[in-house]
C-alpha cells in the first residue's frame, strides 16, 4: 500500500508555489536558512532514509559574526566545512504572512548514518524530551521575551559604529497604552501576523524602559514552544524592518536600564492532567513538582552557559534589578530564580526566571528541563525553603558567577550536563563559549577609552 502523503506536503503542492523557505538553528540560536526551489524541496522532504538536503556545517563552526572557531573538533577548517545533512520536520510547516505566504519549514541535522547530530540545538532538546517520555511525562512550556525596539536600520546602525541606538520611545513607562500607540502598526502586525505564522501570542505590553516590550507566547508542548520562540525572535526582526524598527534581544544594552529576560514556564503532563498540581498539598505542589524544582535549584547553574550564552548575558545579573542572581525559589515571587505559580489544576507551573532574551531557545529549554528531570529521576527532596520578599532567607546562598568563562568551566566539568547532553555536545558548546570569551579579551571597548585614553 502506498504511503499516505504528509498533509504539509499536500498543502505545498496545492499552493502552486515555486519556492519554499527552510531554516535551522545555529549554536547561538540564529536561524540560518535559504529558499529551495519547489523540486529541490520535494526531494529533500522525502521520508527517511532518502530525505534531507546538504547544508554547510559551518553553521556549527562559526560565531554570531560568521568568524570561524579555531578550537572546535567536530567541525572546522581541518574538515573543510563539508555539507551536513539537514532533515526537515514536516510538522513545522507554516506560511510566512509577510513574505507573500511562502511555505516554511524548520529542520535539524543528522549524521551520515541518519542518527541525530550531537551538536544540533534542536536535536539536543529532542534528546532531553525523549528521556522525559521514558519517565512517562510530557513537558509543556511557554516562553516570554523582553526586548528593546530602536528606530534604526542595518545601515544606520552600521554608520553609528555600535554606539547610541535611538529607542522608539523615551522614558520608563511599563504597561503603557500610550506608548503602545506609538509605532502601533508594528505592534498590530506582531499581534495579527504572528498567529498566522504559527506563533500565537498570549499577551504583549510595554515593560519599564525606553522602547521595551514583553511578549508571552501561548503555552504548548516544549519542542513546539522552542520552535515558536526562535521564530518569534526572527519574525519580530523581519516585521520590524517594514516599519523602520530594529528589535534587539540583547540581554543588557544599557548599564542604567533593566535587562531583557527570557523566562521559561514549565509543567509536566501525563497527557491528561497537570502532574505539578496536588489539591491535598498546602502549597498545591505535587511531590513530582517538588523534585523537579529541587533539580533546578540544585544543578541548573552547572548548565548556565546554555541560558547565559554571551559575554553580555552577565551584565544583566546586577543586584537590585529584576534579574535574579541566586538559585532561589519562591511562591509567586518575581525576585526568585524559580517562581512557583501554584493554585489551579490548569495553571500550576514553574517559571524559571534566570534566562535572558539572548538565549538559543532550544538550548535554554533543554537546560531547564534536564535540570528539572534530573531531580525527578533522582527523587530529589525540596529541602531549601522559599525566599520571602527580595531574597529574604537567601543570605547564605552563593551568588551566580558573573562571567561566561566561569560558567563555561563549570559546565565543561559537570557530570550532570554530560549525562543529559552527551560529551560531544558539552565539549563543542564549551569550546564555542571559550572562543566567545577570547574574543572579548581581545576587544577594546568604549568603556576603556573613556576611562583611560586621556588620563593614563
C-alpha positions, 0 to 999 in steps of 0.5 A: 500500500502506498504511503499516505502523503504528509498533509504539509506536503499536500498543502505545498503542492496545492499552493502552486508555489515555486519556492519554499523557505527552510531554516535551522538553528545555529549554536547561538540560536540564529536561524540560518536558512535559504529558499529551495526551489519547489523540486529541490524541496520535494526531494529533500522532504522525502521520508527517511532514509532518502530525505534531507538536503546538504547544508554547510556545517559551518553553521556549527563552526562559526560565531554570531559574526560568521568568524570561524572557531579555531578550537572546535573538533567536530567541525572546522577548517581541518574538515573543510566545512563539508555539507551536513545533512539537514532533515526537515520536520514536516510538522513545522510547516507554516506560511510566512504572512509577510513574505507573500505566504511562502511555505516554511519549514524548520529542520535539524541535522543528522549524521551520515548514518541518519542518527541525530547530530550531537551538536544540533540545538534542536536535536539536543532538546529532542534528546532531553524530551525523549528521556522525559517520555521514558519517565512517562511525562510530557513537558509543556512550556511557554516562553516570554521575551523582553526586548528593546525596539530602536528606530534604526536600520542595518545601515544606520546602525552600521554608520553609528559604529555600535554606539547610541541606538535611538529607542522608539520611545523615551522614558520608563513607562511599563504597561503603557497604552500610550506608548503602545500607540506609538509605532502601533502598526508594528505592534498590530502586525506582531499581534495579527501576523504572528498567529498566522505564522504559527506563533500565537501570542498570549499577551504583549505590553510595554515593560519599564524602559525606553522602547521595551516590550514583553511578549508571552507566547501561548503555552504548548508542548516544549519542542513546539514552544522552542520552535515558536520562540526562535521564530518569534525572535526572527519574525519580530526582526523581519516585521520590524524592518517594514516599519523602520524598527530594529528589535534587539534581544540583547540581554543588557544594552544599557548599564542604567536600564533593566535587562531583557529576560527570557523566562521559561514556564514549565509543567509536566503532563501525563497527557491528561492532567497537570502532574505539578498540581496536588489539591491535598498539598498546602502549597498545591505542589505535587511531590513530582513538582517538588523534585523537579524544582529541587533539580533546578535549584540544585544543578541548573547553574552547572548548565548556565552557559546554555541560558547565559550564552554571551559575554553580555548575558552577565551584565544583566545579573546586577543586584537590585534589578529584576534579574535574579542572581541566586538559585532561589525559589519562591511562591509567586515571587518575581525576585526568585530564580524559580517562581512557583505559580501554584493554585489551579489544576490548569495553571500550576507551573514553574517559571524559571526566571534566570534566562535572558532574551539572548538565549538559543531557545532550544538550548535554554529549554533543554537546560531547564528541563534536564535540570528539572528531570534530573531531580525527578529521576533522582527523587530529589527532596525540596529541602531549601525553603522559599525566599520571602520578599527580595531574597529574604532567607537567601543570605547564605546562598552563593551568588551566580558567577558573573562571567561566561568563562566561569560558567563555561568551566563549570559546565565543561566539568559537570557530570550532570550536563554530560549525562543529559547532553552527551560529551560531544555536545558539552565539549563543542558548546564549551569550546564555542563559549571559550572562543566567545570569551577570547574574543572579548579579551581581545576587544577594546571597548568604549568603556576603556577609552573613556576611562583611560585614553586621556588620563593614563 
